[in-house]
Amino acid sequence: MNPNTFVLKNLLKDEEVKRISKILLYFYFFFLIISNTFSQGLAGLLCIILIIRIGITGGRAYIATPFDLPFLVLIVCRFASTFFHYEPFQAIELVAKRLPLYGIYFVITNTVELDELPDEIERYIALIIYSCILGGLHGFYEFIFLKIVRPGSFAGGYSRLSEFSSVSIILAMFLRNNKKIFPDNWFYLTSFLIILGTLLITQSRAAWAGTGIALGILAIRGDRRYVFLFIAIFCIAVALVPSIRERAITIMDPIKNMSNRDVIWTDAIEKFKENPVLGYGIKSLKSIASPEVQSYNTWHSDYLQLLLESGIVGLLAYLWLSMLLFKNCISLIRRKSAEKNAIFWGITASLLSMYFISFFGGHIVEPVLSLFFFSFIAVISIFSLELRI
């Protein structure tokens, strides 16, 4: 067979497989907050499909994007520290479980092309918002009927639902005029109220404050109507719902109401001093923490989590990626038309919220939220190809 004919046939097969991947990505975004197992399973399947695509095309299916290098450096730092700390088989198991979480970045950058991304990102955001509405309704059911003070979603506890609802309401407020996502004002208002209610009943002070950053950006941009509505509903909820009021009052004295974070963070800093360069590897808390901290699953701060698991090297890699991310977000905001500008403002404000929440919890080790976070980075990385033109 002519080599050129063989390559052409494989490229045609790749287009068919890529079409399947695009359909699976819709399910992936929709099920992020609905089913932890299903969303992670889809991420793993999409990673396998990408490897097959790259194989059958002799590497031609791979598309380089601006964040690939810093993202790979971050992955290498995370995994290298794990192999230094654990026995080989244990390290392989830990790394294998996390490959889909990082692999979703490459799935998106190598599946969605630049010219089709504007339409695709609107569909992704719509699916994120709609799934948050369903997750929120489940949370309301737990809050009202099961009397759970801080309800969760189908896919997990209140921390996951709170950060997801924070990002969803930010995207909704910035894209409220997008008719592809919100066909009419009544649909937007209903979505807004459900997601805001979800954010309130999860009672996450970090998520409230992270959303407040986005509200400030909206107010500065002159979009104040829904900012005032948000604040009014928040005040009404604080006045009428005892559990929300009690939670809000603790904001007045954050040092006294740190939920034991002072103990966790103090222990984290002491352990960091003992191994500052490479850290102790992924999921090392149980093996290194003091007895009073070992009952927790994380260090309750993404930045401390990175320091303890991957050392200064890992944190610097993360900060490098983050610096490029926000630099390109700002550049894209300046270049885009008003309609597309709203998308970049929404994503940038959502990322700012996530980075703020990271001081007190975060998404680095949380399976659903890390998938969510790395997906956003992939989208900005594809859009950043425009900056090279």
C-alpha positions in Angstrom: 0.0 0.0 0.0 1.2 3.5 -0.8 2.4 5.1 2.5 0.5 8.3 1.7 -2.7 6.4 1.2 -2.1 4.6 4.5 -1.6 7.9 6.4 -4.7 9.4 4.7 -6.9 6.4 5.8 -5.6 6.7 9.3 -6.3 10.4 9.4 -9.9 9.8 8.2 -10.3 7.2 11.0 -9.0 9.8 13.4 -11.7 12.2 12.4 -14.3 9.6 13.1 -12.8 8.8 16.5 -12.4 12.5 17.3 -16.2 12.9 16.6 -16.9 10.2 19.2 -14.6 12.0 21.7 -16.5 15.3 21.2 -19.8 13.6 22.0 -18.3 11.9 25.1 -17.0 15.3 26.3 -20.6 16.6 26.5 -21.5 13.7 28.8 -18.3 14.3 30.8 -19.1 18.0 31.5 -22.7 17.2 32.3 -21.9 14.4 34.8 -19.1 16.2 36.6 -21.3 17.1 39.6 -23.8 14.3 39.1 -21.6 11.2 39.2 -18.1 11.1 40.4 -17.5 7.5 39.2 -19.0 8.2 35.7 -17.2 11.4 35.1 -13.8 9.9 36.1 -14.6 6.8 34.1 -15.3 9.0 31.0 -12.1 11.0 31.6 -10.2 7.7 31.7 -11.9 6.4 28.5 -11.2 9.7 26.7 -7.5 9.4 27.6 -7.4 5.9 26.2 -9.1 7.1 23.0 -6.5 9.9 22.7 -3.6 7.5 23.0 -5.2 5.3 20.3 -5.7 8.4 18.1 -2.1 9.4 18.4 -1.0 5.9 17.8 -3.0 5.3 14.6 -1.9 8.6 13.1 1.7 8.3 13.9 1.6 11.3 16.3 -0.2 13.6 13.8 -3.3 13.7 16.1 -1.3 15.5 18.7 -1.8 19.3 18.7 0.7 21.4 20.7 -0.8 24.3 22.7 0.8 27.1 24.8 0.3 25.5 28.2 1.6 22.0 27.4 5.1 22.5 28.7 4.2 24.1 32.1 1.4 21.5 32.5 3.8 18.7 31.8 6.4 20.1 34.2 3.7 20.2 36.9 2.7 16.6 36.2 6.4 15.4 36.3 6.9 17.2 39.6 3.8 15.7 41.1 4.7 12.2 40.0 8.4 12.3 40.6 7.9 13.3 44.3 5.5 10.3 44.6 8.1 7.9 43.3 10.7 9.3 45.6 8.5 8.8 48.7 6.6 5.6 48.1 7.5 2.0 47.2 7.5 1.5 43.4 4.2 -0.5 43.2 2.4 1.8 45.6 3.7 4.9 43.6 2.5 3.3 40.3 -0.9 2.7 41.8 -1.2 6.3 43.0 0.0 7.8 39.7 -2.3 5.6 37.6 -5.4 6.8 39.6 -4.5 10.4 38.8 -3.6 10.1 35.2 -7.1 10.7 34.0 -7.3 13.9 36.1 -4.4 15.4 34.3 -5.0 13.6 31.0 -8.3 15.4 30.5 -6.3 18.5 29.7 -4.6 16.8 26.7 -7.9 15.2 25.7 -9.6 18.6 25.3 -6.6 20.4 23.7 -6.3 17.5 21.1 -10.0 17.0 20.5 -11.5 20.5 20.1 -10.0 22.7 17.4 -9.6 26.5 17.7 -12.1 27.4 15.0 -14.9 25.3 16.6 -14.0 26.1 20.3 -16.2 29.3 20.6 -19.4 27.2 19.9 -18.1 24.2 21.9 -17.3 26.3 25.0 -20.8 27.7 25.1 -22.2 24.1 25.1 -19.8 23.1 27.8 -20.7 26.0 30.0 -24.4 25.4 29.4 -24.0 21.7 30.5 -22.0 22.8 33.6 -24.8 25.2 34.6 -27.6 22.8 33.9 -25.9 20.0 35.8 -25.4 22.4 38.7 -29.1 23.1 38.8 -29.8 19.3 39.1 -27.1 18.9 41.7 -28.6 22.0 43.5 -32.1 20.5 43.5 -30.7 17.4 45.1 -29.0 19.6 47.7 -32.3 21.3 48.4 -34.0 17.9 48.9 -31.3 17.0 51.5 -31.5 20.4 53.2 -35.3 20.6 53.4 -36.5 17.0 53.7 -33.5 15.1 55.2 -32.6 18.1 57.5 -28.9 17.9 56.4 -27.4 21.2 57.5 -24.7 21.3 54.8 -26.0 19.2 51.9 -24.0 17.7 49.0 -24.7 16.8 45.4 -25.2 13.4 43.8 -21.4 13.2 43.4 -20.2 14.1 46.8 -20.2 16.4 49.8 -20.9 20.1 50.4 -17.3 21.2 49.6 -17.6 19.9 46.1 -21.1 21.3 45.5 -20.2 24.7 47.0 -17.2 25.3 44.7 -19.1 23.9 41.7 -22.1 26.2 42.4 -19.7 29.2 42.9 -18.2 28.7 39.5 -21.6 28.0 37.9 -23.2 31.1 39.2 -20.2 33.2 38.2 -20.5 31.8 34.6 -24.2 32.3 34.6 -24.0 36.0 35.7 -21.3 36.9 33.1 -23.2 35.0 30.3 -26.8 35.9 31.2 -27.3 37.5 27.8 -26.1 34.5 25.9 -29.3 33.1 24.3 -27.7 29.8 23.5 -27.3 29.1 27.2 -30.4 31.1 28.5 -33.1 31.2 25.8 -35.1 33.8 27.8 -34.9 35.9 31.0 -37.2 33.7 33.0 -35.0 30.7 32.4 -32.0 32.7 33.5 -33.7 34.1 36.6 -34.8 30.6 37.6 -31.3 29.1 37.1 -29.8 32.0 39.0 -32.0 31.5 42.0 -31.5 27.8 42.2 -27.7 28.0 41.9 -27.6 30.9 44.4 -29.7 28.9 46.8 -27.4 26.0 46.4 -24.4 28.2 47.1 -26.1 29.5 50.3 -27.2 26.1 51.7 -23.7 24.5 51.3 -22.6 27.3 53.7 -19.0 27.4 52.5 -17.5 30.7 53.6 -14.6 30.3 51.1 -17.0 29.8 48.2 -19.1 32.8 49.3 -16.0 35.0 49.4 -14.7 33.6 46.1 -18.0 34.4 44.5 -17.7 37.9 46.0 -14.6 38.5 44.0 -16.6 37.9 40.8 -19.4 40.2 42.1 -16.8 42.9 42.5 -15.6 42.5 38.9 -19.2 42.6 37.7 -19.9 45.8 39.7 -16.8 47.5 38.3 -17.9 46.5 34.7 -21.2 48.2 35.4 -23.3 45.0 35.6 -24.8 45.8 38.9 -28.4 44.6 38.8 -27.8 41.0 39.6 -25.0 41.9 42.0 -27.6 43.8 44.0 -30.1 40.9 43.7 -27.4 38.4 44.8 -26.6 40.6 47.9 -30.3 41.1 48.7 -31.0 37.3 48.6 -27.9 36.6 50.6 -29.1 39.0 53.3 -32.6 37.6 53.3 -31.2 34.0 53.7 -29.0 35.1 56.6 -32.0 36.8 58.3 -34.4 33.9 57.8 -32.4 30.6 57.9 -30.7 30.0 61.3 -27.9 27.6 60.0 -26.9 30.1 57.3 -27.0 33.0 59.8 -24.8 31.1 62.3 -22.3 30.3 59.5 -22.3 33.9 58.3 -21.7 35.2 61.8 -18.4 33.2 62.0 -17.0 35.3 59.2 -16.8 38.2 61.7 -14.1 36.3 63.6 -12.3 34.1 61.1 -9.3 33.4 63.4 -11.6 31.9 66.1 -13.6 29.9 63.5 -10.9 28.3 61.4 -12.4 24.7 61.7 -9.1 23.5 63.2 -7.1 24.8 60.2 -4.6 26.5 62.5 -3.6 23.1 63.8 -3.5 21.5 60.4 -1.5 24.3 58.8 1.0 24.5 61.7 1.6 20.8 61.3 2.0 21.2 57.6 4.6 23.9 57.9 6.6 21.9 60.4 6.6 18.8 58.0 7.4 21.0 55.0 10.6 22.2 56.8 11.8 18.6 57.0 11.5 18.0 53.3 11.1 21.3 51.4 12.4 20.5 47.9 10.4 17.5 46.6 7.8 17.0 49.3 6.4 13.6 50.3 4.4 12.5 47.3 0.7 12.3 46.5 -1.7 11.4 49.4 1.1 11.5 51.9 -0.8 13.2 54.7 -1.7 10.0 56.6 1.9 8.9 56.7 3.5 12.1 57.8 1.0 14.1 59.8 0.8 14.4 63.5 -1.8 12.2 65.3 -4.3 15.0 65.7 -4.2 15.8 62.0 -4.2 12.3 60.6 -8.0 12.1 60.7 -8.2 14.7 57.9 -7.9 13.8 54.2 -6.2 17.0 53.0 -4.1 19.9 54.4 -7.1 22.2 53.8 -5.2 24.5 51.4 -4.2 23.7 47.8 -0.9 25.7 48.2 0.1 23.8 51.3 -1.0 20.6 49.6 1.4 21.2 46.8 4.2 22.2 49.1 3.8 19.0 51.2 3.3 16.6 48.3 5.6 18.1 45.7 7.8 20.6 47.5 8.9 24.0 46.4 9.6 22.6 42.9 6.0 21.5 42.5 4.6 24.8 43.8 6.8 26.8 41.5 5.6 24.7 38.6 2.0 25.4 39.6 2.7 29.1 39.9 4.4 29.2 36.5 1.3 27.6 34.9 -1.0 29.9 36.9 0.9 33.0 35.8 0.7 32.1 32.1 -3.0 31.2 32.6 -4.0 34.6 33.9 -1.6 36.5 31.5 -3.3 34.9 28.6 -6.8 35.3 30.0 -6.2 39.1 30.2 -4.8 39.1 26.7 -7.8 37.3 25.3 -10.2 39.6 27.1 -8.5 42.6 25.4 -8.7 41.0 21.9 -12.2 39.6 21.8 -15.5 41.1 20.7 -18.2 42.0 23.3 -20.0 38.6 22.9 -16.9 36.4 23.3 -15.5 38.8 25.8 -18.2 37.7 28.3 -17.0 34.1 28.0 -13.4 35.1 28.9 -14.5 37.3 31.7 -16.7 34.5 33.1 -13.9 31.9 32.9 -11.3 34.4 34.4 -13.6 35.3 37.3 -14.4 31.6 37.9 -10.7 30.8 38.0 -10.0 33.7 40.4 -12.7 32.3 42.6 -11.2 28.8 42.5 -7.7 30.2 43.3 -9.1 32.1 46.3 -10.9 29.0 47.6 -7.6 27.2 47.2 -6.3 29.1 50.3 -8.8 27.2 52.5 -9.5 24.0 50.6 -9.5 23.6 46.9 -9.5 21.4 43.8 -5.9 20.0 43.4 -6.7 16.7 45.2 -10.5 16.8 44.8 -11.2 14.4 41.8 -14.3 16.2 40.4 -13.0 19.7 40.9 -9.5 19.0 39.6 -11.1 17.6 36.4 -13.2 20.8 36.3 -10.1 23.0 36.9 -7.9 21.3 34.3 -10.6 21.5 31.7 -10.7 25.3 32.1 -7.0 25.4 31.7 -7.2 23.3 28.5 -9.9 25.7 27.0 -7.7 28.8 27.7 -4.7 27.0 26.2 -6.5 26.3 22.9 -7.8 29.9 22.8 -4.3 31.1 23.4 -3.3 29.8 20.0 -4.9 33.0 18.7 -2.3 35.0 20.5 0.4 33.5 18.3 -1.4 34.7 15.1 
